[in-house]
């Protein structure tokens, strides 16, 4: 009985910690939206401060220099456990807009069951003709400072994958020593980067995920030179699917897939070994913030025809916020990373309403487009099961064709064959001729496999031995499933 009580107590503490982390992450997500609404360079700061001689031993402050808060965003937050010993549900809020003469202060009690009584307005502070905008939210908790720092670091690193141009982030820890002297430690910092005129949100995600993979998912700027030398960069594909909903409201789902391979990973380096585990963590972002993967995205992942890309999905471990995909027969030292970002193209506050059904279709389309992009960009990458099966016939077919050419007594016939193959007729060895033919067969198979069978239009398959000028039609169109909608599916290279 006592053992059961202990297990229940530990489980309850884990749940409370998880729910408290959700509230912190929601507050950071709201700060990101305020920064995006401002359109100007913005700083997002998270300060975790140790409090001496208090049951609530840690204070968290989340501040931004974006537009002022509308306050309704905080009132919509819910405290899941009113009796939580980790956090009392109280928020201290300071906010102001550029045109406001004062800095407004509020206390918000999420434990209050009556919404109208949650918010208490405090005396405001004059800005003394200073021109600035921003919001600061503070709270106190009994959670351990080290645990909070670890969770916040992981969360902010994932935000950095999006490379939001107008936001610089910092995470600072403030501790006191025995003499009560405070010491600041900058745990994480990202610099403000200027947007490129041609840089899209999808390109930012692509660049961010590549950096994340190359630094083994545990840093911001340190690329692992052991696994990723200058000539061995990962293979990357991306795709975007979007649909107009109401007025100018457009929902977009963007996907980036990175396939990395290394033969130089250091077996003594645990980071290198973990980086090439055969499981894929799915990173999911909603409205420019990391969040748990919703069922709509999981449904889309399960519905993708992975065998068209030579991949077999063995299992999906969807326990926790980030599901893991387990593959069958993935080559050694190969790893697949997937990131999905669902957002509304019109910046709004507070966050959008539920959109599960539409999101499932868009996510599936975007994943397929990203996989197709990989096949287009890298010849021989992600070949379908059918193409790999045909590959196995190429050596025997090449040997038969080479034998037919070399055994012929017709020199004109041999000359035509060698000309089409781009090889000189003199001093040709059977092995060289056979390899040349095999390479052309495999190249033709790979080219024809780049467009999956369900594509509506695909380039006609190239002739095995060239002579492209005799092709009559540039494109061949396949039939497609009835009922499939053409929903503003875009591709970004």
Secondary structure, 3 states (H helix, E strand, C coil): CHHHHHHHHHHHHHHHHHHHHHHHHHHHHHHHHHHHHHCCCEEEEEEEEECCCCCCCEEEEEEECCCCCCCHHHHCCCCCCCCCCCECCEEEEEEECCCCCEEEEEEEECCCCCHHHCEEEEEEEECCCCCCCEEEEEEEECCCHHHHHHHHHHHHHHHHHCCCCCEEEEEEEEEECCCCCEEEEEEEECCCCCCCCCCCHHHHHHHHHHHHHHCCCCCCCCCCCCCCCCCCCCEEEEEEEEEEEECCEEEEEEEEEEEEECCCCCCCCHHHHHHCCCEEEEEEEECCCECCCCHHHHHHHHHCCHHHHCCEEEEEECCCCCCEEEEECCCCCEEEEEEEEEEECCCCCCCCCCCHHHHHHHHHHHHHHHHHHHHHHCCCCCCCHHHHHHHHHHHHHHHHHHHHHHHCCCHHHHHHHHHHHCCCCCCCCHHHHHHHHHHHHHHHHHHHCCCCCCCCEEECCCCCCCCHHHCCCCEEECCCCCCCCCCCEECCC
